[in-house]
Amino acid sequence: MLADSPFHRQAVQRRVPLPATALGFALDVVSCEDLIVPKLIAWRILDRVDVSELLKANRSALDLGYLAGWVRTLKLEQALADAWGDAFPGSKPPS
């Protein structure tokens, strides 16, 4: 991953280790929040589904303040609102 923007540099700094037991070897991966943001940027049909599923599967563990900050900075409010509505109908996304 090329860390060529403030978001990407922050995502690399926030990487988390994936235990060796998961794949047979240790590997650092981006956090869930840092995976959601580029999917909101790309916003293909598959990305919309992925974001909705990531939100549902990780809601209690997400750093919603961090996510909302990048969403505001990158002007992705509508994409997050759409994905949040898919994941949690009738619920407002973090702001």
C-alpha positions as CSV (number, residue, x, y, z in Angstrom):
1,M,0.0,0.0,0.0
2,L,1.4,3.4,-1.0
3,A,1.0,5.8,1.9
4,D,0.8,8.9,-0.3
5,S,-1.9,10.9,1.6
6,P,-2.6,11.8,5.2
7,F,-5.3,9.2,5.4
8,H,-3.0,6.4,4.1
9,R,-0.1,7.4,6.3
10,Q,-2.5,7.3,9.3
11,A,-3.9,3.9,8.2
12,V,-0.4,2.5,8.1
13,Q,0.4,3.8,11.5
14,R,-2.8,2.3,12.9
15,R,-2.2,-1.2,11.4
16,V,-3.0,-4.1,13.6
17,P,-1.3,-7.5,13.8
18,L,-3.2,-10.5,12.5
19,P,-2.2,-13.5,14.6
20,A,0.0,-16.1,13.0
21,T,-2.7,-18.7,13.8
22,A,-5.1,-17.1,11.3
23,L,-2.9,-17.7,8.2
24,G,0.1,-19.7,9.5
25,F,2.3,-16.6,9.5
26,A,2.1,-13.1,11.1
27,L,0.8,-10.2,9.1
28,D,-0.1,-6.6,9.8
29,V,-3.5,-5.4,8.3
30,V,-5.3,-2.1,8.3
31,S,-7.9,-1.5,11.0
32,C,-11.6,-2.0,10.1
33,E,-12.2,1.7,10.1
34,D,-9.2,2.1,7.7
35,L,-10.6,-0.5,5.4
36,I,-14.1,1.1,5.4
37,V,-12.8,4.5,4.3
38,P,-11.3,3.5,0.9
39,K,-14.4,1.4,0.2
40,L,-16.5,4.5,0.8
41,I,-14.2,6.3,-1.7
42,A,-14.5,3.6,-4.4
43,W,-18.2,3.0,-3.7
44,R,-18.8,0.3,-6.2
45,I,-21.8,-2.1,-5.5
46,L,-19.4,-4.6,-3.9
47,D,-17.9,-1.9,-1.7
48,R,-21.3,-0.8,-0.5
49,V,-22.1,-4.4,0.5
50,D,-18.7,-4.8,2.1
51,V,-19.1,-1.6,4.1
52,S,-22.5,-2.6,5.3
53,E,-21.3,-6.0,6.4
54,L,-18.2,-4.6,8.0
55,L,-20.3,-2.1,10.0
56,K,-22.7,-4.9,11.2
57,A,-19.9,-7.3,12.1
58,N,-17.8,-4.8,13.9
59,R,-20.2,-2.1,15.3
60,S,-19.3,-2.5,18.9
61,A,-15.5,-2.4,18.2
62,L,-15.4,0.4,15.7
63,D,-13.8,3.8,16.6
64,L,-16.8,5.7,15.3
65,G,-15.2,9.1,16.1
66,Y,-12.1,8.3,14.1
67,L,-14.3,7.0,11.2
68,A,-16.6,10.0,11.3
69,G,-13.6,12.3,11.3
70,W,-12.2,10.9,8.0
71,V,-15.7,10.7,6.5
72,R,-16.1,14.5,7.1
73,T,-12.6,15.3,5.9
74,L,-13.0,13.3,2.7
75,K,-16.6,14.4,2.2
76,L,-18.0,10.9,2.3
77,E,-21.0,11.6,4.5
78,Q,-23.6,10.4,1.9
79,A,-21.8,7.1,1.2
80,L,-21.5,6.4,5.0
81,A,-25.2,7.4,5.5
82,D,-26.2,5.0,2.7
83,A,-24.1,2.1,4.1
84,W,-25.2,2.8,7.6
85,G,-28.8,2.8,6.5
86,D,-28.3,-0.6,4.8
87,A,-26.7,-2.0,7.9
88,F,-28.9,-0.4,10.5
89,P,-32.3,0.7,9.0
90,G,-33.7,3.7,10.8
91,S,-30.5,4.5,12.6
92,K,-28.4,7.6,12.0
93,P,-24.7,7.2,11.2
94,P,-22.1,8.7,13.5
95,S,-21.3,12.3,12.8
